[in-house]
Structures are given as structure tokens and as C-alpha cells.
Amino acid sequence: MTTTRFSPVVVRELDRRITEALERSAARSTALRADAGQALDQLDVSDALDDEASDTAVALHIEAIALAVSNDHGTAELDAARHRLHSQSYGSCEACEAPIVLARLRTLPETRWCLRCSQSIEVQGRRLTPLAT
């Protein structure tokens, strides 16, 4: 994989963006886990209620846990982006090795793919097949 190097100023900016995204992710994770806990509390109370209320509480708990797991995946992607940034492998598409446009990295600092390959991956249902150039 080719290495895309950025100026120290850009590296600091991207690192700051990744740090801010990680902080937002941590706050979201805390909130989602609190929501899951509240759904469990509601489930305890709903034992005395009808089955529909109990089913709703279970569904809310499952949804909150699923969102928390998804958020954790995003956090792992941000951590990996920070590692790539500091190991100087950041900014190259993992599929075609083309440089990823800086504006895309600023918007989605965790991205691993250029826009073209990202669209191809989405269309192909996550099968990583680079587009022919």
C-alpha cells in the first residue's frame, strides 16, 4: 500500500478531528448504554404489566444494545484511523491505493476508501472489489 504523507499542520488537524470524533463516540456510547439500562429497568417494572409492555421494553433494550455495538465499531474504526495517521499509511485507499481526497478525510476521518471504491463497495454489498481504472 502506498503511503500518503501530509504536512505536520494537516496531521495535527486530522488528529484533532479524530480525537473530537472519538470524544463524541464515547459520549454516545455512554448515552446508549444508559438507554439500555433504562430499558431493563422498564422491563423489571413491566413484569407486572401485560405482555405487550414487556415486549416493548425488550425491543428497546435490544435496540439500544445494537446501537451501542454499532457505535463501538465506529470507535474502533477511529482508533484504527489514528494508528494509520501516525504510521503514515493514512490517506491511501485500501482497495485501489489511490490517494483519498483531503476533504473526504476531513469529513470522514475514519474512512479507508476513496469515494469511488466506497461507492463500489456499497453497491456490491460490502464485497471489496476495486473498480478498474
N, C-alpha and C positions, 0 to 999 in steps of 0.2 A: 504494500500500500504506500502510495506517495505521501509525503509529509507536506502539509501546508503550514508555513510559518507566518506568524503575524507580528507586527511591531509590538514592543513592550506595552505601549499605550492601549492597543487593541486587546492584548492579552488581559490586561488589568480590567478593561471594560467588560470583556466576556466573562471573566472570573467573577466580577461583581454581579453580572446578570444571573449567572448560575447560582451564586450564593443567595441572591434575593429569591430566585425560584425555589431553592431548597428550603428557605425560611417559610415561604408561602405553603409549600408542600407539608412541612412539619405542622404548621398551624391547622391546615386542612385535615391532616391525619388525626390530630388531637380532637378536632370537632367531630369527625366521622366516628371515632371510637366512643366519644361521649354519646352521640346519637344511638349507636349500637347498644350502649349500656342503658340508655333511657328506654329503648325498645324492649330490652329484657325486663326492666322494672315494670313496664306496662304489661308485659306478659305475665309477671307474677300477680299483678292486680287483676288481670283479665281471667285468671283461673276461675274466679267466682262468676264471671260473666259468660255469655254464650260463646259457642264455637267460632262464630264469625269474628268477634273481637279478638279472640285468641289467634286465629289465622292471620288477622291483620297485623298483630304485634309480631308474630313470627316473620311475616313478609317484610316488615320494616327492619327488623333485626338483620335478616339475610341481605337486604338491600344495602344497609349501612356497612356491613362487613365486606360485601363485594366492592363497594366504592372505596373502602379503606385499602383493600388489597390492590385495586387498580392504582390508587394514589401511591402506594408503596412501590409499585412497578415504576411509576414516573420518577419517584425519588431515586431509585436505583439507576435509572437512565441518566438523571442529572449527575449523580456521583460518577458514573462512567464517563460522562462528558467532561467533567472536571479532570479526571485522570488523563483522558486523551489530550486535553488542552495543555496540561503540564508535561506530558510526554511527547509533545509536539506531533501527535498524529491526528490532531483535531482539524476539522475543516475539509477533509477529503471524504468523498462519497465512498461508503463501504462496498457499494455494488460496482460502480464504474471507475472509481478512483479520481473522478473529476473534482476540481475544487468546488466546494459549496459556497454559494454567494454569501457574502458577509451579512447582508440584510436578512437573509434566512436564518443565519446563525444568531443574529441579534434577537430575532423574533422567537425562534425555537432553538435555544442553546443546546438542547439535548439531542437534536437531530443527527442522524448517522448517514442520511442520504440526501443527494441533491434533489431538487424539485422534480426533475424528470423521472428519476428512479423511484422516488417516493410515490409518484402517481402510478407508475407501472406496478409497484408492489401492491398498492391499494386495489387496482383493477384486477390483478391476478390473485387476489385473496391471500396476500402475505407470502406468496412464493417469491423468493428473492432471485429474480432473473433480470439481469441488467438489460436495458434496451440496447439494440445495436446502434452504433454511431455511424 
